[in-house]
Amino acid sequence: MAQQFAQQQHHSEEPQPQEQQKMQKNDKTQDQEDALDAVLDDISSTLETDAEQYVSSFVQKGGE
């Protein structure tokens, strides 16, 4: 009968360095997406409130 050896896998609470880097990249990407979303929301809200004034500034009046 052959002996079987079970290899214990060490599962630590802390992620491995490669996993940490991946998590940091994901966090950084998420932060950048959040910042971009905030800028786009600001632009959108500005255009919603000032759209008529903005468009009217390009309308030709008379013989202009």
N, C-alpha and C positions, 0 to 999 in steps of 0.2 A: 504494500500500500504506500503510495507516494505521499510525502508530507506536503501540505499546502501551507504557505505562509501568506498571511494577510498583510498587505502593506497599508499601514495607517497613513492617511492623508492628513496633513497638518492644515487645519482651517483656522486661521487667525481672524480676529475681529477687524484687523487693519488690512486694507487692500494692498496688494502687491504694488511695487513702484510703477510698473507699467499701467496698472489699473488706475493708480492715483493720477498719473499724467493724463490718461484718457478722461477721467472725471473732471480734472482741472480744465481741459480743453472744452468739454461740454459745458462747464460752468461759464467759461469765458465767452463761448459762442452764444449761450443763452443771455448773458449780460449785454452783448452787442446787439442781439435781436431785440431785447427789451428797450435799449436806448434808441434803436432805429424806429421801433414802433412808437415810442414817445414823440420823436421828431415828426413822424408822419401824422400822428394824431393832432399835434400842434398845428401843422400845416392845414390839415383838414378842417379843424375848428376855425382857424383864421379865415379860410376861404368860405366857410359856411356863413360866417358873420359879415364878412366884407366882400362877398362875391359880387353883389350888385354894383357896389362902388368900384371894384376892381375892373369889372367888365365895362362899366360906363366910361371909364377913363380912356378906353380904346375906341369908343364910338365917335365917328366923325360928326361934327356939328356944322351945319351950313355948307360952305364950300371948302372946308378944310381937307 
